[in-house]
Amino acid sequence: ITDKIAALPPGTSYFSLEFFPPKTAMGSSNLRARLDRMSRALRPLFVTVTWGAGGSTAEKSLELAELCQRELGLTTCLHLTCTNMSKELVDKALEDAKALGVRNILALRGDPPRSSEYGTETAVEAEEFEWAIDLVRYIRKMYGDYFCIGVAAYPEGHADESHPEGQSMEHDLPYLVEKMKAGADFIMTQLFFDVEAYDAFEKRLREHESGAFKTIPIIPGMMPIQSYQMIKRTTKLSHAKMPPSITERLDVVRGDDEMVKKIGVDILSEIITHIKDEPGPGPRGFHFYTLNLEKAVSFILERTDLIPASPPDPDSEYAIIDLPLQP
Ligand code: FAD
């Protein structure tokens, strides 16, 4: 991923799409068709595949990673959590990912049981990995530079049982610095709607005295608004604040699903346009929590001009133009 970002021409923006493994065979075949369509039409720089806490979706996540990486030829990043995961499960996931040609891991701690948004927890005793940093260190120790490693960060601070005093950047920052020092290559953020909070977060990282975040890709997480109820639930679960100006716009149309989606596209597009215009050390990237849905993300990408031009078709007449002219 970081090689691909570094190879982008100056001034280019990019985006990634996140998918979760469906539970049923029907869901998988629908997603397969959708992924094929979306990857051709939208051309993401990379895709990511979520991991059920405790390894609950291990097999299905790897199947989806295989589809993305091997069959569709997409640069794929496998999320991997480590809490409630035995060392054997972590080893197997990394070995399997490597065997599939996956070169990117989003190294996460995972949520404690019950509060997980990502799947049913399996009760596995594990002491090896307590924090995401343990996984970053482990991957670097076992695989050297084979994997490009991403880590999570929280523009509004991480709300966690480990620090009941509440969410704050002050609490997270030292650990985020440690994750960088342990060998993380890029940062992907929690979803947010408070763009001012994001600006302050990024500024703080870029200017941090450690210098750890000076040039590292920081990819903000974008959650398209699919419905009024869903976005209320998601922001509550992820502890992301909805600025009153956004809540008001959604409240006015709350009974009309189509209007909620339409206003949602406007809101996300405004956030992206704002961030795109902010100066940064490298290309601007955006990560979309797609929830395996296609429409809203496609509208937003189109509106914000994030879809890259299609590569020239080698069979088209344009290819001939590139040939040297005969004297
Ligand atoms: P950590 O970096 O370990 O941090 C967790 C908390 O502990 C933070 O509050 C931090 O400040 C604190 N902390 C860190 N180290 C220490 C220490 N040494 N001592 C004391 N406190 C410490 N979950 C899934 O289950 N599956 C997924 O696929 C998934 N994908 C995600 C993708 C993104 C982009 C994001 C942002 C989150 C994702 N999550 C996923 C959720 C994630 O697992 C949870 O938010 C989890 O609670 C924290 O993970 P982390 O990697 O940030 O943990």
Boltz pocket constraint, residues with backbone or C-beta under 6 A from the ligand:
constraints:
  - pocket:
      binder: B
      contacts: [[A, 49], [A, 50], [A, 51], [A, 52], [A, 53], [A, 54], [A, 79], [A, 80], [A, 81], [A, 106], [A, 107], [A, 108], [A, 109], [A, 110], [A, 111], [A, 112], [A, 116], [A, 118], [A, 130], [A, 131], [A, 132], [A, 133], [A, 152], [A, 153], [A, 158], [A, 159], [A, 160], [A, 162], [A, 163], [A, 171], [A, 172], [A, 173], [A, 175], [A, 188], [A, 189], [A, 190], [A, 191], [A, 221]]
      max_distance: 6.0
